[in-house]
């Protein structure tokens, strides 16, 4: 593998990422499955980087999952997106930051639609005005939240408590990165590094001391696929796709997987449990699965945030193997404790993989 | 004596220079690079009969040696304008020319395989182009993987940068199909035990003896042809490649491990041709090649009076077609100058 070839491609796919003053668009899935991620993102942006970011309680879904499952018409999705732009406009922001990759795809698709078909934009303005009385401006800069972390990755690393090094061996941790399809595969120019060899997560891994695992099925979809998991009869396709990836990455013995898409994080994490239950097959080492983290959780660990504040106990695959390799201090007793320290019920443990 | 300047000392340029000087014109042949012969100078053997490419180069050198025309290498045309039937040409080395006629024979460029990112050229160790392979053949090198092993399974990928909307080239490069067949046979001769596959969209064996070579490749050399375009390639832990395609004849997706992948890269207008076309305001076809005045009746005439076109600056061609095209350019130039 020639690194210089990738660097040339990465040079070709750079995008403008705003410096400051962000309007934050949250993710439905992430708030439920990885609630610590957006908490960590906001904390990093505000407290570590000293930037201004507005977290708006008036937001709704972007309709992405309904849209991709063909139950929400495009006009509705455009109007919902327009409403979020109106909320941003009302607050005086111009830089729109999107937490979810599905939403990022939706916003990018609509943005391009409005560029190519200005009539659609005018129609949407009319619908929004009629429905809500609101008007909106288009954002001058639109990025995915991972773009922001990528942009400031060196600054984040300068404040590190830990780096992505296996303290037991002194070697860089081997990390699989997985980019959501809707981050760069729809519009490669909108992703840092393009679609084939994206850099947004690999840049973070390398800057923070880790080593990126380049495995054959790196670009394969995680299996999320909307209809694949929505329709129960099709879920086998979803598992099969994730399995293909695990089989392909396993020989490299990765220490962790990081993703920038909520769907990918969820399925790469939970399907390991399903495959273990179905086939007693485990892809990590020493009987553990491969921990799957969001990039903000990884950034949080590097900065020394408490793993349980980051919500790592919410993951299907235990993250302790990674914490131990990085020699991160944590209290196992507090894994299932509430904020006030009260012990919560411990979840039922799976049969085969942890 | 009327003067003709020919830009480009490849197959077309040398042919035009030789024939026009025979007809009694004062001819200057200008070449940007340091050598004559164009792309053929870097080729080892030619389709369809696998004759050495050096035969063609030797013939060109003979024409230069015996011909009554000047050749200037390392000379690039940087600008020019025509007035009262005379073209003033400026060069990079300060030597300028006056010409009664100019023949653009600037040839073609090669598709940059890096643009097809999904194939990993320039990133994966064992992905090379047809041009790289030919260079290895010419240097007499044994074809090996980068880890020194002899490849056991080899895949040729046709139409890389040709007939491909994503890479911006809709046109067919015409010569890559038969080049792939020729190179597969040469590889078989070098590595008798290797499995060799060609992934194609369709095979355009239009030239004399092309179909015969294709049939021979299957019957005598056991080259496997799979109709299906590659979707992507990835590198395995041992530096071999995992390729994914669809076998469109069986209608099934296909995944295969290969040790070496050869991309049959297509012909493009090339920077020299584009720059000359712009400088002389010649106009371009949709494929980016210089547009002839009439595609059927005036293929060697450009939109500018006194500027003629020869060879692959107008479209992809084989060597034989290039020589024919160059000779027809000579007739057009001669007719023009006779009546001037």
Interface residues (C-beta under 8 A of the other chain):
Chain A: X1 X2 X4 X5 X6 X8 X9 X194 X195 X196 X197 X214 X215 X216 X217 X218 X219 X251 X252
Chain B: X114 X117 X118 X120 X121 X122 X123 X124 X125 X232 X234 X235 X236 X237 X239 X242
